[in-house]
């Protein structure tokens, strides 16, 4: 029983190590095999015409932050 556990653990370590080496040497981002949201024809996760209140608040906060950064860059 212990030998099966150790063999499985070593196998998993080899697979994870091989995936890590592939990631390090190819410098590609990790992605799913199906292409994700863009394969469905959606440009964003929330494909609604009008953003929800939480998103509106977040966008307004980001806009204020950008305005402040631009203000301090000009001075």
N, C-alpha and C positions, 0 to 999 in steps of 0.2 A: 504494500500500500504506500509506504513512504517512497519507494523508488518511482512509482507512477507520479506522485506529487512532485518530486524533484525533477523528473524528466519533463513534466508539463511546465514547471516553472522555468527551467532552462530553455525550453522551446519558446515560451512567451518572451523571455528576455532576448533571445536571438531575433525573433520577429520584430520586436520593438526597436532593438538596436539597428537592424537593417533599415527599418522605416526612418529612423533618426538620421542615419548616414545618407539616405536618399534625399531627405529634406535639407540637410546641411550642404551637400555638394551641388544639388540642383538649384537651390535658392528659390524654390517655388512655394507659394502659399498652399496650405492644406485646403482641399476643397472636396466636396462630395462628387460622386460619380454621375449624378443626374443633372448637374448644372444649377441646381437650386431654383430660386425665385425667377431668375431671368429666363429659364427654360419654359416657364409658364406664361411668359409675355408680360410679366409685371415688372415695373421699374423700381418699385420699393416694396417693403414688407406690408405696409398699410396702403392698399390701392384704392382708398376712398377719395372722392373728389374734394371733400372739405375735411381738414384735419380735426381731430377731437380737441377738447378743451386743454387737456394736459399737453398735447403737442403744440398748441397755439401758445401756451405759457412758456414752454421750452424755447420755441422759436423767437418769441419776444425777448426772453432773457438773453439769448445768443445775439440778437440784434443790438440790444443795449450794450452788451459787452464789446461787440465789434465797434460800435460808435465811440465808446470810451477809449478803446485802443487807438482808433483813428484820431481822436481828439488829442491824445497825448503824443502821438507821432508827429502831428503838425507843429505843436509848440516846441 
